[in-house]
């Protein structure tokens, strides 16, 4: 499968909090200006709208689930931010501190 991402993904291992469609925590595994990849404890349907708190609540982003995979019981999702939230990650890079 060809990589069609426009932005470079930055690997991380950071807890995030989903606020919609349900409240739960997950682990963000990578991010870029356009979205993020995460491991989560539940399955979410592709195209579901989501709202997540990232970087200890410093960033609230909305988007849609673009892919879901299940590997050895681990649910991974790819979330594409809505157009209005695409630039917010640039702000986070300034606050990043110890987040690598």
C-alpha positions as MATLAB code, in Angstrom:
seq = 'XXXXXXXXXXXXXXXXXXXXXXXXXXXXXXXXXXXXXXXXXXXXXXXXXXXXXXXXXXXXXXXXXXXXXXXXXXXXXXXXXXXXXXXXXXXXXXXXXXXX';
ca = [
       0.000    0.000    0.000;
       1.340    3.412   -0.987;
       1.867    5.975    1.769;
      -0.388    8.916    0.920;
       0.328   10.985    4.019;
       1.198   14.619    3.389;
       2.972   15.175    6.715;
       5.767   13.324    8.484;
       4.546   11.270   11.453;
       6.332   11.873   14.748;
       6.465    8.773   16.994;
       5.359    9.242   20.613;
       4.002    7.175   23.472;
       1.634    9.582   25.226;
      -1.696    9.097   26.973;
      -4.653   10.868   25.364;
      -8.266   11.187   26.452;
     -11.195   10.662   24.138;
     -14.204   12.827   24.975;
     -16.474   11.654   22.177;
     -18.054    9.238   21.206;
     -17.268    7.888   24.691;
     -14.936    8.968   27.474;
     -11.850    6.739   27.665;
      -8.070    6.962   27.520;
      -5.738    5.634   24.876;
      -2.081    5.862   23.904;
      -1.108    8.141   21.039;
       1.594    6.339   19.059;
       2.310    9.012   16.427;
       1.055   12.372   15.219;
       1.404   14.954   12.471;
      -0.385   18.136   11.417;
      -3.175   16.109    9.825;
      -3.948   13.551   12.506;
      -2.721   10.857   14.851;
      -2.418    7.130   15.355;
      -3.469    5.611   18.684;
      -4.010    2.387   20.581;
      -7.401    2.366   22.281;
      -9.338   -0.030   24.539;
     -12.490   -0.200   22.386;
     -13.339   -0.560   18.720;
     -14.658    2.486   16.875;
     -16.209    2.355   13.426;
     -14.426    3.909   10.457;
     -15.760    7.412    9.703;
     -16.927    7.878   13.310;
     -16.484   11.434   14.579;
     -14.122   11.758   17.553;
     -12.958   14.448   19.939;
      -9.680   14.010   21.817;
      -7.640   15.840   24.434;
      -3.971   15.663   23.546;
      -0.836   16.601   25.476;
      -2.444   16.668   28.924;
      -5.460   18.647   27.758;
      -3.446   21.436   26.116;
      -4.997   20.581   22.767;
      -8.556   19.599   21.960;
      -8.983   18.263   18.432;
     -11.897   16.900   16.444;
     -11.748   14.519   13.537;
     -12.862   11.230   12.043;
     -11.580    7.675   12.309;
      -9.964    6.824    8.963;
      -8.763    3.286    9.681;
      -8.995    0.624   12.372;
      -6.811   -2.452   12.848;
      -6.848   -5.237   15.394;
      -3.525   -6.945   16.053;
      -3.123   -9.456   18.911;
      -6.037   -7.878   20.766;
      -4.723   -4.337   20.380;
      -7.055   -1.884   18.649;
      -5.213    0.756   16.612;
      -6.914    3.685   14.931;
      -5.904    6.438   12.580;
      -7.650    9.742   13.141;
      -7.735   12.528   10.590;
      -8.261   15.966   12.133;
     -11.012   18.170   10.767;
      -9.667   20.923    8.519;
      -9.917   23.614   11.200;
      -7.738   21.624   13.640;
      -4.961   20.669   11.207;
      -2.583   23.464   12.272;
      -2.941   22.953   16.026;
      -0.141   20.377   16.163;
       2.314   23.109   15.132;
       1.420   24.924   18.362;
       2.007   21.760   20.362;
       5.509   21.389   18.923;
       6.366   24.653   20.693;
       4.987   23.341   24.029;
       6.349   19.847   23.527;
       8.944   19.901   26.292;
       9.694   16.297   27.226;
       7.300   14.794   24.676;
       9.348   13.116   21.988;
];
